[in-house]
Amino acid sequence: MNAQSFAGQTVIVTGAAGNLGRATADAFAAAGARLVLVDVDGDALARSLAHASSARLRNPDDASSAHLLAPTDLLDRAEVDATVHAAIERFGRVDVLCNIAGGFRMGAPLHETTDADWNFLFDLNARTLLNMARAVVPHMLSAGSGRIVNVGALAAQKGAALMGPYCASKSAVIRLTESMSAELRERGINVNCVLPSIIDTPENRAAMPDADPSRWVAPADLASVILFLASSAARAVHGAAVPVSGLS
């Protein structure tokens, strides 16, 4: 079997309604995966499935038989558990978990940072990962195999002015990836993460109109790296934090 084929495998993608989530879902769908598409915004999730860029996700006979749409608040453990239970009920197993959900926010100097801003970024970038891991890993352990790919950031490698909580929360993603890998690698589960620089999205183009987006990372290119880390070709890769920096 082609190492990049995911035929017969079930892949959970969180943040599936976002730019990177859609690109990742497209890539796995093209490789034959059955998808569980998770996002807090159910309407955006449905629109993402119908969007032209997600044409590969649509089964002209019966899309519901191939993929599961799962509106979920990833900060609510009961909702997360219910979503993973529904995935197991539908498909019988979870082979790959892609923790795409996350986000960025500039902030005040660290000494002026509010609890709300701190909690927002740690919830979005780290707690969502933790809740998904707590729900999915026991099923992977029962199956004796699995792949988990998390999304950190190049900015997590060092601190930057007005970005303390963001850098710290994405650094936590790296440390959680390493810890999970150390705990799970002997039990058939690979855990790795990607560290993108600026991702080429409409939102980033609008926020930085004078920048050169050709130097950024295209969502489809980042999705290709995620696909590799989730594939059997990366079976010897454990606890890696892979920089994906485009031309920047």
C-alpha positions in Angstrom: 0.0 0.0 0.0 1.1 3.5 -0.8 2.5 5.1 2.5 0.4 8.2 1.8 -2.8 6.2 1.3 -5.3 6.5 4.2 -8.0 4.2 2.6 -10.1 2.6 5.4 -8.6 4.9 8.1 -10.5 7.3 10.2 -9.0 10.8 10.7 -10.3 13.4 13.2 -9.5 17.0 12.1 -10.2 19.7 14.7 -10.6 23.3 13.6 -11.9 21.8 10.3 -13.8 25.0 9.3 -10.7 27.1 9.3 -8.2 27.6 6.5 -5.7 25.0 7.6 -8.4 22.7 8.7 -10.1 22.7 5.3 -6.8 22.1 3.6 -5.9 19.3 5.9 -9.3 17.7 5.4 -9.0 18.0 1.7 -5.6 16.3 1.7 -6.8 13.3 3.8 -10.0 13.0 1.7 -7.9 12.9 -1.4 -5.8 10.1 0.2 -9.0 8.0 0.9 -9.6 8.7 4.6 -12.9 8.7 6.4 -13.1 12.1 8.2 -14.5 13.3 11.4 -14.6 17.1 10.9 -14.7 19.0 14.2 -15.3 22.7 14.8 -17.0 24.9 17.3 -19.0 26.7 14.6 -21.5 24.2 13.1 -22.6 26.5 10.4 -19.1 27.3 9.3 -18.4 23.5 9.3 -21.3 22.9 7.0 -20.2 25.7 4.7 -16.7 24.3 4.6 -17.9 21.0 3.4 -19.9 22.6 0.7 -17.2 25.0 -0.3 -15.6 24.5 -3.7 -12.1 24.1 -2.1 -13.5 21.1 -0.3 -14.9 19.4 -3.4 -13.0 16.2 -2.6 -14.9 15.9 0.7 -18.3 15.5 -1.1 -19.5 12.0 -1.9 -22.0 12.5 -4.8 -23.9 9.4 -3.6 -24.0 10.0 0.2 -21.5 12.3 1.8 -22.8 11.4 5.3 -21.6 7.8 4.8 -18.0 8.9 4.2 -17.5 11.8 6.6 -19.0 12.9 10.0 -19.6 16.6 10.7 -19.2 17.1 14.5 -19.9 20.6 15.8 -18.0 20.6 19.2 -16.9 23.0 21.9 -13.4 21.6 22.4 -13.3 23.2 25.9 -16.2 21.1 27.0 -15.0 17.6 27.9 -18.4 16.1 27.7 -18.9 17.4 24.2 -15.5 16.2 23.2 -16.1 12.7 24.6 -19.5 12.6 22.9 -17.9 13.5 19.5 -15.2 10.8 19.8 -17.9 8.3 20.9 -19.9 9.2 17.8 -16.8 8.7 15.6 -16.2 5.2 17.1 -19.8 4.3 16.7 -19.8 5.3 13.1 -16.4 4.1 12.0 -15.2 1.6 14.6 -11.9 3.3 15.4 -9.8 6.4 15.2 -6.5 6.1 13.4 -5.3 9.7 13.2 -6.0 12.8 15.3 -5.0 16.2 13.8 -5.2 18.9 16.4 -5.5 21.9 14.1 -7.7 24.1 16.3 -5.8 27.0 17.7 -5.2 30.7 17.1 -3.1 33.8 17.4 -3.6 37.1 19.2 -1.2 39.9 19.8 -1.3 41.3 23.3 -0.1 43.8 25.8 3.3 43.7 27.5 3.4 40.6 29.7 3.1 42.7 32.9 -0.1 44.1 31.6 -1.6 40.8 30.4 -5.1 40.1 31.7 -6.2 36.7 32.9 -8.8 36.7 30.1 -6.1 37.1 27.4 -3.8 34.5 29.0 -6.6 32.0 29.4 -8.0 32.6 25.9 -4.7 31.5 24.3 -3.9 28.7 26.6 -7.4 27.3 26.2 -7.4 27.7 22.4 -3.9 26.3 21.8 -3.3 23.9 24.7 -6.5 22.9 26.4 -8.2 21.9 23.2 -5.3 19.5 22.5 -5.5 18.1 26.0 -9.2 17.4 25.8 -8.9 15.7 22.5 -6.0 13.6 23.7 -7.9 12.5 26.8 -10.8 11.4 24.6 -8.9 9.8 21.7 -5.8 8.2 23.1 -7.6 5.4 25.1 -9.1 4.2 21.9 -5.8 4.2 20.1 -4.2 2.3 23.0 -7.0 -0.3 22.7 -6.3 -0.6 19.0 -2.5 -0.7 19.5 -1.8 2.0 17.0 -2.4 5.6 16.1 -1.0 8.9 14.8 -1.4 12.3 16.5 -0.2 15.5 14.8 -0.4 18.8 16.7 0.1 22.4 15.4 2.6 24.5 17.2 4.3 27.6 15.8 7.8 28.8 14.9 7.2 31.6 17.3 7.1 29.1 20.1 10.9 28.6 19.8 11.6 31.9 21.6 9.7 34.8 23.2 8.7 37.9 21.3 7.5 41.3 22.4 3.7 41.6 22.8 3.4 37.8 22.1 4.2 36.3 25.5 1.0 34.3 26.0 0.9 33.2 22.4 4.6 32.1 22.4 4.1 30.3 25.8 0.9 28.5 24.7 2.4 27.3 21.5 5.6 26.3 23.3 3.3 24.2 25.6 2.1 22.4 22.4 5.7 21.3 21.7 6.2 20.2 25.3 2.9 18.3 25.4 3.8 16.6 22.1 7.2 15.5 23.5 5.6 14.2 26.7 2.9 12.3 24.8 5.4 10.8 22.5 7.6 9.6 25.4 4.5 8.0 27.0 3.0 6.4 23.9 5.8 5.6 21.4 6.3 2.1 22.9 2.6 1.5 22.6 2.3 1.9 18.8 1.3 5.6 18.8 3.3 8.3 17.0 3.0 11.9 18.3 4.6 14.8 16.4 3.9 18.5 15.7 4.5 21.0 13.0 5.8 24.5 13.6 4.5 26.9 10.8 5.6 30.4 10.3 2.9 32.8 9.0 0.2 30.9 7.2 -1.1 32.4 3.9 -4.7 33.1 4.8 -7.1 35.8 3.8 -7.1 37.0 7.4 -3.3 37.4 7.5 -3.3 39.1 4.1 -5.8 41.6 5.4 -3.9 42.2 8.6 -0.5 42.6 6.8 -1.3 44.2 3.5 2.3 45.3 2.9 3.8 41.9 3.4 4.8 39.4 0.7 2.5 36.4 1.2 4.5 34.4 -1.3 7.0 33.9 1.5 4.5 32.5 3.8 3.3 28.9 4.2 0.4 27.9 2.0 -2.2 25.9 3.9 -2.0 23.1 1.3 1.8 22.8 1.8 1.4 22.6 5.6 -1.3 20.0 5.2 1.1 17.9 3.1 3.6 17.8 6.0 0.8 16.9 8.4 -0.3 14.1 6.0 3.3 12.8 6.0 3.6 12.8 9.8 0.3 10.9 10.0 1.4 8.3 7.4 3.3 5.0 7.7 6.2 6.7 6.1 6.8 8.6 9.4 6.5 5.5 11.5 10.1 6.1 12.9 9.4 9.7 13.7 8.5 10.4 17.4 8.2 13.6 19.3 9.4 15.8 16.4 8.7 19.5 16.1 9.0 20.1 12.4 9.6 23.7 11.2 7.5 24.6 8.1 8.6 28.1 7.3 7.9 28.7 3.6 10.3 31.2 2.1 10.4 33.5 5.1 
